[in-house]
Structure formats: C-alpha cells, structure tokens
Amino acid sequence: MKCPYCGKEEDKVIDSRSVQEGKAVRRRRQCLSCGKRFTTYEYVENVSLMIVKNDGRREPFDRQKLRVGIELACKKRPVGSKRIDAMVDEIEEKLLALSKGEIESSVMGEMVMEKLRETDEVAYVRFASVYRKFQDKGQFLEELKKLLGS
C-alpha cells in the first residue's frame, strides 16, 4: 500500500477491525519510511456489476465515484460522512439486488436522487440540476415546484 504522504510502499498494520456490519475491514497503517499514519478500507470486489452509460459505454461499478458524486451534492450541507456512507451502501445493495450484471446509469442516478431527496432537499436539487442537465432557470424552478408540492 502506497503511503499517501511520501509514496513509499512499505508500511505496517497497527490496527484492523471489521466495519459496516462485516462488509469491510478498516486498517490503520503506519509508513515505515516517514512514520505517518493513514487508514485504508478493504471491500469485497464485485466485478460482475457493469454500469451502462447513456452513450452505450460500459464501465465497472465504482463505489468511490458514487461516493464522490454524493459528497459534491452534499457539500456544505448538514449531511455527515456516516450518512453518505450509508447512502452509498444502500444504493450498492439495491444495484446488486437487481442482479442483472448490467445496470443503466439512469437507474443508478434515480436511486441517488431518491436517497438525496430523503436526506437533504438542497443536495437533491444540486444533484438533479447536474444529472438532468438543466438548461435554464425555468427547468430549475420546475424541479423546485415538484419538491415543494410533495
């Protein structure tokens, strides 16, 4: 594992523990070169899940990419890291439960919007404006009206 501080690959594991109800292992490591500590997480790799993009391209499901998208929508909002992790877990579980092997990106996008709508309406509107590619303020206002009507 490369040290995020100095880039050297030699470290020692200081602590390991099960997290996310046994779905992952959290390891606290210390770099043998610079002495700084960092945390890594290990997950079971699910290579069978492919995301089909709107243009037809296929790419493997990337949990981290999903998390970054949700984090961006929640930036400067009162949504904690644990809630974001829970949303990513819930979406990933739903995708795996579909067990198709290939999932349209639109299906995943709708799942993200559903979770954000339940969690934080501002984050939801942020994500929706990018995901649905709002072209003008009219489309933005329509989405807000839908939100206020529910």
C-alpha beads as a LAMMPS data file, in Angstrom:
LAMMPS data file: protein, C-alpha beads

150 atoms
149 bonds

1 atom types
1 bond types

-500.0 500.0 xlo xhi
-500.0 500.0 ylo yhi
-500.0 500.0 zlo zhi

Masses

1 110.0

Atoms # bond

1 1 1 0.000 0.000 0.000
2 1 1 1.482 3.371 -1.026
3 1 1 1.829 5.973 1.696
4 1 1 -0.331 9.000 0.786
5 1 1 2.327 11.290 2.294
6 1 1 5.662 10.070 0.916
7 1 1 4.668 7.499 -1.723
8 1 1 6.738 4.649 -0.296
9 1 1 5.150 1.204 -0.333
10 1 1 6.341 -0.243 2.955
11 1 1 4.062 0.034 5.959
12 1 1 2.853 -1.919 8.923
13 1 1 -0.703 -2.533 10.048
14 1 1 -1.285 -1.096 13.524
15 1 1 -4.967 -1.964 13.917
16 1 1 -7.618 -3.898 11.966
17 1 1 -11.314 -4.046 12.647
18 1 1 -14.499 -5.045 10.919
19 1 1 -16.754 -2.168 9.849
20 1 1 -20.071 -1.708 8.053
21 1 1 -21.578 -4.778 9.668
22 1 1 -18.748 -7.022 8.479
23 1 1 -18.832 -5.807 4.875
24 1 1 -15.424 -4.134 5.108
25 1 1 -12.180 -4.142 7.064
26 1 1 -10.672 -0.894 8.340
27 1 1 -6.905 -0.961 8.704
28 1 1 -4.822 1.672 10.455
29 1 1 -1.329 1.694 8.929
30 1 1 1.964 3.376 9.671
31 1 1 4.507 4.145 6.945
32 1 1 7.893 2.610 7.720
33 1 1 9.630 5.411 5.817
34 1 1 8.083 8.666 7.080
35 1 1 6.265 7.315 10.162
36 1 1 2.921 8.943 9.334
37 1 1 -0.312 7.033 9.864
38 1 1 -3.178 6.515 7.428
39 1 1 -6.352 4.447 7.138
40 1 1 -7.356 2.010 4.407
41 1 1 -10.577 0.087 3.827
42 1 1 -10.962 -3.305 2.188
43 1 1 -14.180 -4.344 0.452
44 1 1 -15.153 -7.477 -1.395
45 1 1 -14.801 -6.678 -5.069
46 1 1 -17.972 -7.094 -7.071
47 1 1 -16.612 -7.281 -10.599
48 1 1 -19.837 -8.516 -12.107
49 1 1 -21.693 -5.195 -11.909
50 1 1 -21.326 -3.011 -15.008
51 1 1 -22.828 0.438 -15.499
52 1 1 -24.163 1.192 -18.993
53 1 1 -23.702 4.883 -19.743
54 1 1 -26.146 6.934 -21.836
55 1 1 -23.812 6.770 -24.845
56 1 1 -23.640 2.949 -24.626
57 1 1 -20.208 2.711 -22.996
58 1 1 -19.854 0.185 -20.204
59 1 1 -17.713 0.594 -17.137
60 1 1 -17.382 -1.316 -13.877
61 1 1 -19.384 -0.029 -10.931
62 1 1 -17.140 2.304 -8.938
63 1 1 -18.209 2.753 -5.334
64 1 1 -15.787 5.625 -4.829
65 1 1 -17.101 7.505 -7.877
66 1 1 -20.632 7.154 -6.495
67 1 1 -19.483 8.473 -3.112
68 1 1 -17.727 11.482 -4.660
69 1 1 -20.875 12.413 -6.592
70 1 1 -22.972 12.290 -3.436
71 1 1 -20.327 14.229 -1.462
72 1 1 -20.353 17.004 -4.086
73 1 1 -24.126 17.324 -3.849
74 1 1 -23.886 17.447 -0.043
75 1 1 -21.003 19.927 0.126
76 1 1 -21.559 22.481 2.904
77 1 1 -24.808 20.770 3.888
78 1 1 -25.537 19.157 7.276
79 1 1 -25.007 15.637 5.922
80 1 1 -22.331 13.682 7.745
81 1 1 -19.844 11.227 6.352
82 1 1 -21.643 8.315 8.027
83 1 1 -24.903 9.216 6.280
84 1 1 -23.114 9.476 2.936
85 1 1 -21.534 6.045 3.535
86 1 1 -24.966 4.657 4.403
87 1 1 -26.462 6.079 1.190
88 1 1 -23.653 4.534 -0.878
89 1 1 -24.178 1.192 0.901
90 1 1 -27.942 1.287 0.323
91 1 1 -27.585 2.159 -3.364
92 1 1 -24.938 -0.513 -3.913
93 1 1 -27.120 -3.127 -2.200
94 1 1 -30.100 -2.184 -4.386
95 1 1 -27.980 -2.389 -7.536
96 1 1 -26.659 -5.816 -6.547
97 1 1 -30.181 -6.969 -5.672
98 1 1 -31.253 -6.231 -9.252
99 1 1 -28.652 -8.900 -10.153
100 1 1 -28.711 -8.145 -13.853
101 1 1 -24.956 -7.797 -14.239
102 1 1 -25.512 -4.598 -16.212
103 1 1 -27.358 -1.563 -14.868
104 1 1 -28.323 1.550 -16.813
105 1 1 -26.666 4.653 -15.379
106 1 1 -30.104 6.287 -15.315
107 1 1 -31.314 3.650 -12.822
108 1 1 -28.414 4.442 -10.510
109 1 1 -28.964 8.202 -10.974
110 1 1 -32.594 7.875 -9.938
111 1 1 -31.557 5.877 -6.858
112 1 1 -29.105 8.626 -5.886
113 1 1 -31.777 11.299 -6.315
114 1 1 -34.219 9.285 -4.190
115 1 1 -31.699 8.971 -1.340
116 1 1 -30.722 12.649 -1.551
117 1 1 -34.371 13.729 -1.590
118 1 1 -34.943 11.753 1.636
119 1 1 -31.784 13.184 3.215
120 1 1 -31.388 16.820 2.158
121 1 1 -33.544 18.726 -0.336
122 1 1 -30.801 21.203 -1.281
123 1 1 -28.392 18.363 -2.053
124 1 1 -31.162 16.713 -4.061
125 1 1 -31.741 19.833 -6.191
126 1 1 -27.981 20.253 -6.718
127 1 1 -27.630 16.687 -7.935
128 1 1 -30.785 16.840 -10.049
129 1 1 -29.642 20.050 -11.765
130 1 1 -26.438 18.362 -12.936
131 1 1 -27.925 14.907 -13.530
132 1 1 -30.901 16.166 -15.524
133 1 1 -28.760 18.827 -17.249
134 1 1 -30.977 21.803 -16.546
135 1 1 -30.547 24.296 -19.386
136 1 1 -32.184 27.322 -17.794
137 1 1 -33.725 28.632 -14.606
138 1 1 -37.194 27.518 -15.767
139 1 1 -36.230 23.856 -15.535
140 1 1 -34.672 24.536 -12.151
141 1 1 -37.849 26.215 -10.907
142 1 1 -39.999 23.320 -12.191
143 1 1 -37.964 20.888 -10.112
144 1 1 -38.317 23.114 -7.055
145 1 1 -42.097 23.280 -7.578
146 1 1 -42.256 19.474 -7.692
147 1 1 -40.235 19.323 -4.495
148 1 1 -42.436 21.834 -2.706
149 1 1 -45.596 20.099 -3.911
150 1 1 -44.640 16.774 -2.322

Bonds

1 1 1 2
2 1 2 3
3 1 3 4
4 1 4 5
5 1 5 6
6 1 6 7
7 1 7 8
8 1 8 9
9 1 9 10
10 1 10 11
11 1 11 12
12 1 12 13
13 1 13 14
14 1 14 15
15 1 15 16
16 1 16 17
17 1 17 18
18 1 18 19
19 1 19 20
20 1 20 21
21 1 21 22
22 1 22 23
23 1 23 24
24 1 24 25
25 1 25 26
26 1 26 27
27 1 27 28
28 1 28 29
29 1 29 30
30 1 30 31
31 1 31 32
32 1 32 33
33 1 33 34
34 1 34 35
35 1 35 36
36 1 36 37
37 1 37 38
38 1 38 39
39 1 39 40
40 1 40 41
41 1 41 42
42 1 42 43
43 1 43 44
44 1 44 45
45 1 45 46
46 1 46 47
47 1 47 48
48 1 48 49
49 1 49 50
50 1 50 51
51 1 51 52
52 1 52 53
53 1 53 54
54 1 54 55
55 1 55 56
56 1 56 57
57 1 57 58
58 1 58 59
59 1 59 60
60 1 60 61
61 1 61 62
62 1 62 63
63 1 63 64
64 1 64 65
65 1 65 66
66 1 66 67
67 1 67 68
68 1 68 69
69 1 69 70
70 1 70 71
71 1 71 72
72 1 72 73
73 1 73 74
74 1 74 75
75 1 75 76
76 1 76 77
77 1 77 78
78 1 78 79
79 1 79 80
80 1 80 81
81 1 81 82
82 1 82 83
83 1 83 84
84 1 84 85
85 1 85 86
86 1 86 87
87 1 87 88
88 1 88 89
89 1 89 90
90 1 90 91
91 1 91 92
92 1 92 93
93 1 93 94
94 1 94 95
95 1 95 96
96 1 96 97
97 1 97 98
98 1 98 99
99 1 99 100
100 1 100 101
101 1 101 102
102 1 102 103
103 1 103 104
104 1 104 105
105 1 105 106
106 1 106 107
107 1 107 108
108 1 108 109
109 1 109 110
110 1 110 111
111 1 111 112
112 1 112 113
113 1 113 114
114 1 114 115
115 1 115 116
116 1 116 117
117 1 117 118
118 1 118 119
119 1 119 120
120 1 120 121
121 1 121 122
122 1 122 123
123 1 123 124
124 1 124 125
125 1 125 126
126 1 126 127
127 1 127 128
128 1 128 129
129 1 129 130
130 1 130 131
131 1 131 132
132 1 132 133
133 1 133 134
134 1 134 135
135 1 135 136
136 1 136 137
137 1 137 138
138 1 138 139
139 1 139 140
140 1 140 141
141 1 141 142
142 1 142 143
143 1 143 144
144 1 144 145
145 1 145 146
146 1 146 147
147 1 147 148
148 1 148 149
149 1 149 150
